[in-house]
């Protein structure tokens, strides 16, 4: 429901085309505001995205505000990925330029940040790794209803980020870039225990319209 500046977008498409014909994939991995509680919701390092960077058929464009050049170079050396860093862009202050770049990309994989939601609002296919039940705007579902360009990849509370990021890596290779409003199923090997299982049962009851059962489970939590 947002539209980027046509001239700026055309300029970015030309600039990216000059880098080759491979798909252009934007990457971001952490919040600009880091606190212990917020770190639970973001991969936090470019190294965590190594399952994604293993794809040698893409050009990865860094969208992380104030990204560390040494961290980026280490990722190049570690993975052999094709990575483009654009330190001249002010991702926080120049929204017109940022929007034009986002529109020019084929897909984006980003932590749940303002820029990820901007990209999705522009219609760019945006994959977001998230902590399950940690995002209010999913409204108890596996999607963000008003951002249909998003694809969500969830980790359980006792899993690392490699689980959703491996799913995201597979998503890069799919023919259909966006599975609209479709939840990412939890891995079959996951054994639910404790509060997580209770929360999942409460959410399922809520979505099924079993309000009394859902209320009882929520109160137990």
N, C-alpha and C positions, 0 to 999 in steps of 0.2 A: 504493500500500500504506500510505499515511498518510492520516489523516482530520483535518480542521480542526474547531475548536470550532463546533458548530452555531449557537449564539446569536451568536457573533462574526461568523460567516459570513453569517448572515441580516442582521445590521446593516450589513455592508459591501455586500451586494447592494442593500439599500434606499438606501444613500448613493450608490452608483454609478448606480442607476436614476434618482435625482434629477438626474443630469447629462445625461439624455437616453437615447434608445433605441439609439443607435449602439453597435457592438461596443466593448468595453473591452479595450485591449491594453497589457500591461505592458512596460516598456522598462528595460534596464540595459546598460551598455556598457564597463565597465572593472572591474578588480580593486581592492579596497581596499589591497592590497599591491602596489605598483608597483616593479618592477626592470627593467633593460634586457632581460633574458631573458624575463620574464613579459609584457612589452608586445607581444611577437611574437604572443601568443595572444588579444589582445583588441582590438576596434576602437579603444578608448581615448578617444573623444570622442563627444558627442551629434551633432555635425555629420556624423560618419561614417554615422549612421543616417538621413540625409536621404532616401535612396530609400524607406525605410519611412514616414517622416513625410510623404511626398508624398500619402499616402492621406488624403483629407479626410472620409472616411466613418467614421472611427474616432475614439475618444477614447483618447489615449495617456496611460497612468498611469506616472509615474516611479517605478521601483523601485530606482534607484541609491542606495546608501547615501551620505550626505553629499553629495548632488548640489549643484552650484553654481547658485543661482537665476539668476545672470546668464547662464550658459550655456543654461539652459532658456528664458529670455526671448528670448535671441538666436535660438534655434531657432524659437520662435513667430513672431518677426518675419521670419525668413528663409524659412520654409516655409508659414506660414499654418496649421499643424497645430493641432488641438485637444489641448491638453496639460494634464493635472492633476498638480500637484506636491503631495505629502503630506509636508512636512518634519517633521511631528510623529511619524511612525512611526520607531521604532528597528528597522531591518531586521536589525541584527546581534544585538540583545539581546532583543527581544520576539518570540520565534518564534511564539507563539500568535496574536498580532495579524497578524504577517506571513503565516502560513499561511492565516488566514481571508481576508485580502485576495487572496492568490494564487488561492484556490479560487473567488473571486467574479469573476475575470477570464475573458474568453473565450479569449484566447491571450496568450502572453508571448514576447517576443524578447529574449534576454539572452546576454551573454558566458557562457562556461563557468565558472560560479561556484557556490558552495554554494547560493545562493538559487535558481539555475536548476534545480539538481538537486532541491531541496526542492519547487519548483513541479511538476516532472515526477512526483515521488513522490506528490504529492497528486492527480495525474491531470489537471492542467491542461496543455493542448496547449502545448508549449514549443519554440520554434525557437532553435537555438544555432549562431551562426557560429563556425567553428573553423578552425585551421590544419590542413591535411591531414597525417595521421600524427603530429600533435602531442598526441593525446589517447590515453593508454594504455587507457582503459576502453572504447574501441571494439573492442578485441581484434582488430585487423586488419580490421574490417568497416566498413560505413558507418552503423552505428547503435550505441546503447548498449543491450545486450540486456536489462538489468533495468530500464530506464526507457523503457517503450514509448510514453509520451506525448511523447517528444522527436522532433523533426525536425531533422536536422543539415544545415548548409550549409557546404561546405568551400571554402577558398581554397588554391590552390597556393602554394608557397614564394615564387614570383616574381610573385604577383598582389596587388593591393590588396584592401581589405575591401569595395569596391563590388560585387565579383562575388557573394559569398555574400549580401550584404545586399539586392541586387536580387532574388535568388531568394527571400529571406525576404519581401520586399515582395509578390511574386506569391503566396506561400503564404498571406498574409493574406486574399486574395480567393478562395481555393479553397473549394469546398463541403465537402470532407472535411478537417477540420482537422489530422488526423494520418495520415501514410502510415507505418504501423507497420513499423519495422525495415527501411526502404528507404533505400538510399544515395542521396545527391545525386550525379548523374553529373557529371564534370568538363566544362567547356565544350568544345565540339567544336574551337574555335580554338586550344586549348592544345597546344603542341608540347613534348613531354616531352624533357628533356635532362638529362645529368649524373646526380648522385646521386639526384635525385627519380625519374627513370625507372628506375634500378636498384632503388630501394626499392619502387616499384610492382610491378616484375616479381617481386621477392622475396616480397612480400605475396600476389600472385596465385598463385605457385607453392605457397606455404604453405597457402593456403585450398583449393587443388586437391589437396592431399595429396602433392605432389611434394617430399618432405622433403629429399632429397639436393640437388636443384636449389635449393630455398629456402635451405638451409644454405650452399651455395657462394656464392650471391648476397649473403646476409647477411654472410658473412666478407669478401667483396670490399668491402662498404661499410665 
